[in-house]
Amino acid sequence: MERQDGDSLPARTFRALDTHNKGYLVKNEILSMIDVSGVYTHQSLADLIRTLEAKGDEDQITYQEFY
């Protein structure tokens, strides 16, 4: 896994989403949590969601890109 900022919020979030310790995420792992959290249509996330939806299903999102 790439270097993470220890106990920072982005690092903890990435580790929580990376349930299989692969060192990367795929778009659906992030999008599903956004949806489950009930904020999929929140305007402040629109750019993030568009960016994620444009990725391929198996494109790896590393911690550096996630951060």
C-alpha positions in Angstrom: 0.0 0.0 0.0 1.2 3.5 -0.8 2.3 5.8 2.0 -0.7 7.2 4.0 -0.8 10.0 6.4 -1.1 7.9 9.5 -4.3 8.6 11.4 -5.6 11.5 9.2 -9.2 11.3 8.1 -8.4 10.5 4.5 -6.1 7.7 5.6 -8.6 6.2 8.0 -11.4 6.5 5.3 -9.2 4.8 2.7 -8.4 2.0 5.0 -12.0 1.5 6.0 -13.1 1.3 2.4 -10.2 -1.0 1.4 -11.7 -3.9 3.3 -9.5 -6.5 1.5 -6.2 -4.6 2.1 -5.5 -4.5 -1.7 -3.9 -1.1 -1.5 -6.4 0.4 -3.9 -10.1 1.0 -4.4 -12.3 0.7 -7.4 -15.0 3.3 -8.2 -18.0 1.1 -7.0 -16.4 0.8 -3.5 -16.6 4.5 -3.1 -19.8 5.2 -5.0 -21.7 2.5 -3.0 -20.7 4.1 0.3 -21.8 7.5 -1.0 -25.1 6.0 -2.0 -25.6 4.1 1.3 -24.8 7.2 3.2 -27.7 9.0 1.4 -25.6 11.8 -0.1 -25.3 10.6 -3.7 -27.3 13.6 -4.9 -25.6 16.2 -2.7 -24.5 19.0 -4.9 -21.1 19.3 -3.2 -20.2 15.7 -4.4 -21.3 16.2 -8.0 -17.8 16.6 -9.4 -16.4 13.7 -7.4 -19.3 11.4 -8.5 -18.8 12.4 -12.2 -15.1 11.7 -12.0 -15.7 8.3 -10.4 -18.4 7.4 -12.8 -16.1 8.1 -15.7 -13.6 5.5 -14.5 -13.6 1.9 -15.7 -15.1 -0.7 -13.3 -11.6 -2.1 -12.5 -9.5 1.1 -12.6 -7.4 1.2 -9.5 -7.8 4.3 -7.2 -4.7 4.5 -5.1 -4.4 6.4 -1.8 -2.6 9.2 -3.5 -5.5 9.7 -6.0 -8.1 9.2 -3.3 -6.5 11.9 -1.1 
